[in-house]
Amino acid sequence: MTAGVPERPLIPQPPATVAALRRAVARLPAALPAFTREADAAADGVRQVFIASWAAHVHVQRHPHLAARFRELEDLVAASDDEAQVRGAAAELGRILDDAYAAMERGASPPALVRPV
């Protein structure tokens, strides 16, 4: 890939519905079992939070370089004993997720996505 050229997503961002997200997740590496487990467990009251969380996951995972960086940061947080390094990695993970939610909100149709707390 040429520097400065944006990476193309693996799949389009799906609508924020359980059915559309299930189809998208099925096309992403190894995420379908967790999605299905969480979808089955999500009660009506938390369905919007479930949808928003998985829509953000799809948004990140459909960009290979961003997904790789996200996994790298998760691994660093899990393995490091350096508190400053963990804080920095966690902050970057937060920025990636904030960017994902912001991107979805720009393209979301009512009702707006509910971010998990």
C-alpha positions as semicolon CSV with decimal commas, in nm:
position;residue;x (nm);y (nm);z (nm)
1;M;0,000;0,000;0,000
2;T;0,128;0,345;-0,089
3;A;0,178;0,586;0,200
4;G;-0,092;0,850;0,215
5;V;-0,341;0,642;0,016
6;P;-0,640;0,552;0,233
7;E;-0,699;0,183;0,290
8;R;-1,021;0,048;0,142
9;P;-1,257;-0,123;0,387
10;L;-1,300;-0,499;0,352
11;I;-1,679;-0,457;0,363
12;P;-1,918;-0,161;0,368
13;Q;-2,041;-0,038;0,706
14;P;-2,376;-0,214;0,751
15;P;-2,692;-0,053;0,886
16;A;-2,714;-0,068;1,265
17;T;-2,956;-0,360;1,287
18;V;-2,898;-0,705;1,432
19;A;-2,963;-0,878;1,098
20;A;-2,729;-0,651;0,899
21;L;-2,457;-0,668;1,163
22;R;-2,485;-1,050;1,176
23;R;-2,427;-1,066;0,798
24;A;-2,128;-0,829;0,825
25;V;-1,976;-1,007;1,125
26;A;-2,001;-1,337;0,938
27;R;-1,760;-1,189;0,681
28;L;-1,504;-1,082;0,944
29;P;-1,245;-1,312;1,101
30;A;-1,364;-1,523;1,396
31;A;-1,622;-1,280;1,537
32;L;-1,949;-1,463;1,462
33;P;-1,953;-1,695;1,767
34;A;-1,914;-1,402;2,010
35;F;-2,171;-1,196;1,819
36;T;-2,425;-1,480;1,825
37;R;-2,367;-1,547;2,196
38;E;-2,411;-1,179;2,284
39;A;-2,710;-1,133;2,053
40;D;-2,887;-1,426;2,215
41;A;-2,813;-1,289;2,563
42;A;-2,908;-0,925;2,490
43;A;-3,238;-0,838;2,654
44;D;-3,469;-0,585;2,493
45;G;-3,351;-0,310;2,728
46;V;-2,988;-0,341;2,620
47;R;-3,044;-0,423;2,252
48;Q;-2,941;-0,072;2,136
49;V;-2,619;-0,089;2,340
50;F;-2,546;-0,433;2,191
51;I;-2,607;-0,298;1,839
52;A;-2,387;0,009;1,896
53;S;-2,103;-0,200;2,040
54;W;-2,105;-0,443;1,749
55;A;-2,145;-0,166;1,491
56;A;-1,827;-0,009;1,633
57;H;-1,654;-0,349;1,625
58;V;-1,748;-0,393;1,258
59;H;-1,635;-0,037;1,181
60;V;-1,288;-0,111;1,321
61;Q;-1,254;-0,468;1,189
62;R;-1,345;-0,383;0,832
63;H;-1,021;-0,179;0,807
64;P;-0,734;-0,433;0,821
65;H;-0,461;-0,194;0,941
66;L;-0,687;-0,039;1,204
67;A;-0,801;-0,384;1,319
68;A;-0,439;-0,499;1,345
69;R;-0,346;-0,192;1,550
70;F;-0,649;-0,245;1,776
71;R;-0,546;-0,608;1,844
72;E;-0,186;-0,498;1,905
73;L;-0,303;-0,244;2,163
74;E;-0,533;-0,497;2,332
75;D;-0,243;-0,743;2,356
76;L;-0,017;-0,473;2,500
77;V;-0,273;-0,384;2,767
78;A;-0,312;-0,751;2,860
79;A;0,059;-0,830;2,874
80;S;0,237;-0,517;2,997
81;D;0,333;-0,445;3,355
82;D;0,430;-0,087;3,263
83;E;0,148;0,132;3,393
84;A;0,230;0,427;3,165
85;Q;0,244;0,199;2,860
86;V;-0,092;0,044;2,953
87;R;-0,249;0,388;3,001
88;G;-0,118;0,505;2,664
89;A;-0,245;0,195;2,486
90;A;-0,583;0,220;2,658
91;A;-0,609;0,585;2,557
92;E;-0,537;0,497;2,195
93;L;-0,798;0,218;2,207
94;G;-1,045;0,475;2,338
95;R;-0,962;0,715;2,055
96;I;-1,013;0,440;1,797
97;L;-1,353;0,357;1,946
98;D;-1,448;0,726;1,975
99;D;-1,361;0,769;1,606
100;A;-1,572;0,462;1,519
101;Y;-1,874;0,593;1,709
102;A;-1,833;0,940;1,558
103;A;-1,815;0,794;1,207
104;M;-2,127;0,589;1,267
105;E;-2,315;0,884;1,417
106;R;-2,238;1,091;1,108
107;G;-2,393;0,819;0,895
108;A;-2,658;0,693;1,140
109;S;-3,023;0,746;1,073
110;P;-3,264;0,797;1,363
111;P;-3,270;0,660;1,622
112;A;-2,909;0,755;1,691
113;L;-2,674;0,489;1,814
114;V;-2,650;0,455;2,190
115;R;-2,289;0,433;2,304
116;P;-2,211;0,180;2,575
117;V;-2,116;0,335;2,906
